[in-house]
Amino acid sequence: MDIPLSHRRFRGRTALAAPGTRTGARGWPPAAIVLLGTLLSLFGLSWDVQWHVEVGPDTFFTLSHLALYSGSAIAGVASLVVVLRTTAAQRAGRAVDPRVGGQAVRVFGGVFAAPLGYLVSGCGAAMFLLVGLWDQWWHTLYGFDAVLDSPPHVALFLSISITMIGPVLTFAAARDLRWGRIGFLLSMPVLMAFSTVTVEGLSALPSIGVNPMTVGSAFLEVLLLVLAASCLRRPGATLVIGAVLGALQGILWLFSPWAASAYAVAVGLPLRDNVRSLPAFPSRIPLFLLVGAVAVELVLWLARRRGWSPRWVLPVAGGAAGVLLAGLTPVQAQLMVGFSGTALRVFVATTVAGGAFGALAGFLGWRFGIMTRAVGRPAAGTRQATEAGVA
Amino acid sequence: MRMRAVTRLPGLALALAAALVFAVAGAAPASAYAPVNIVHTERVTAGPYVVTIGFSVWPLHAMQSLDFTFVPDGGIADKSGGLFLEGPDMPPHEKAQPLARHPRKRDVWGLDVRALPIQGDWNFGFAIDGPLGHGEGALAAPVAVLPQPGPPLALSWSITVIPVALLVLFVVIAWRRVRPGALVGHHLE
């Protein structure tokens, strides 16, 4: 893979389109399909977790697995089609609009030209397929355990997360178009919601007196919030993301127990004894993201008004949001499942660590946002010219 | 035009989804679940009650899931109670749980596809309430759980982080190309 900086890197075979409304406007259908695929994965996962909690019996052939797997399949096939179309367009010397998935990068030495967003979502889907084979082998060795944090399961979650990063980049590339901004504000909460399960892998870390999943979750949430603020440069964008995540959480809260029960009835299986019908996965989605978003927006607003340097403001904004998000996690557990299970010493250490990692996330998130803005920029031109366009 | 075929993608996606739905819908889900086959049993005396613990796999290995059944003499119909699991590094809040019917064998209590995570000695205890009153008891000798099968966990986790490593590599390449640090500036716009 090679990310081009200049027209020359395409060996003279790429014609770069001047950004025009027409081609950009036509970029939304494949982007929407990839986003739909990732949504299907998110709902499939929530349904599957609820199925294991409330009903139990497992095979590869359950409808929740179908939703989970077909989500990646849809995202992967759509990404592949766009890559093939872009490759064909490039070989024919036709214009390639970087707002359709981002700059086209050379893959396999120039055999394919892949818009960056679709390359990432396609690679995530392909990885999901490979890791799925490993997961099947794992189950032949260990049985059909319903353990979320087994190594192949965490690798599957990571692959889906990478698939979900694809539409974030794709929509960011079209952020000067309405569908691009709307898609960005939808795809970011999908990635955030799914990250809730991805950080389960951190439970394998040795215990050092903090809750690694809470810290990891706070880090990712702050990173993505600040990235969004940096990429869109529109005050209030992170508040919209927080609100959309809240809406997603609400929908999943209603959907997951209903889907598990309805499917159990449809296939003639009873519900488990002694089970509280509590939405297992939605209860882990960060309830207080909006609070973290308010902290980020407030610090950035003050920084703009008073001319504070972003070099220290961003870590401060991230640190404040990190402290809030990590510190409020036990409150969420108490509210949603009636049990936080956190000792005071662990709570304090986890909150402090959340602040430290939040500061790092603030530092990185803004820079990642700048990189994300560069995705939809035409590749031609000098470094100085393109940087001017970003800054 | 280049994008014309791309706009046909919804149809393609719907066709793919429909094909998958029909393929899986024909799999008769209820009959696809494996029966509970007990290959080993142990007996526990809990006061006036005797409970037979059934294992679908024997011997036990760490992390390897199996079905457990718990059957009091005379059946479960007029009884209730709790299960107590004691093992290495068992979190206190997971040690006790109410006895529940096995999802695939509803005439007995049980645990479905459950793995004991760590090798070592594990004990099973019961508190039963029934027509003969209350009774408690545990296995006279704990069950030995052997080491996990398969490759070492460190190797498995190393494979798990490959997607993360690729993502980090991607970010590093992009960082070197864009050099965002130089673009942060002195003021937020």
Interface residues (C-beta under 8 A of the other chain):
Chain A: M1 I3 L5 T23 R26 G27 P29 P30 I33 L36 G37 V55 G56 P57 D58 T59 F61 T62 L63 L66 Y69 S70 A73 I74 V77 A78 V81 V82 R85 A88 A89 R94 A95 V96 V100 V120 C123 G124 M127 V131 W134 W138 L141 Y142 G143 F144 D145 A146 V147 P151 P152 V154 A155 L158 S159 I162 I165 G201 A204 R233 V267 G268 L269 P270 R272 D273 N274 L300 A303 R304 G307 W308 S309 P310 R311 V313 L314 F339 G341 W366 R367 F368 I370 M371 A374 E387 V390 A391
Chain B: M1 R2 M3 A5 V6 T7 L9 P10 L12 A13 L16 A17 L20 V21 V24 A27 P29 A30 A32 Y33 A34 V57 M63 Q64 S65 L66 H93 Q97 P98 A100 R101 P103 R104 R106 D112 V113 R114 A115 P149 G150 L153 S156 W157 I159 T160 I162 P163 V164 L166 L167 F170 V171 I173 A174 W175 R177 V178 R179 P180 G181 A182 L183 V184 G185 H186 H187 L188 E189
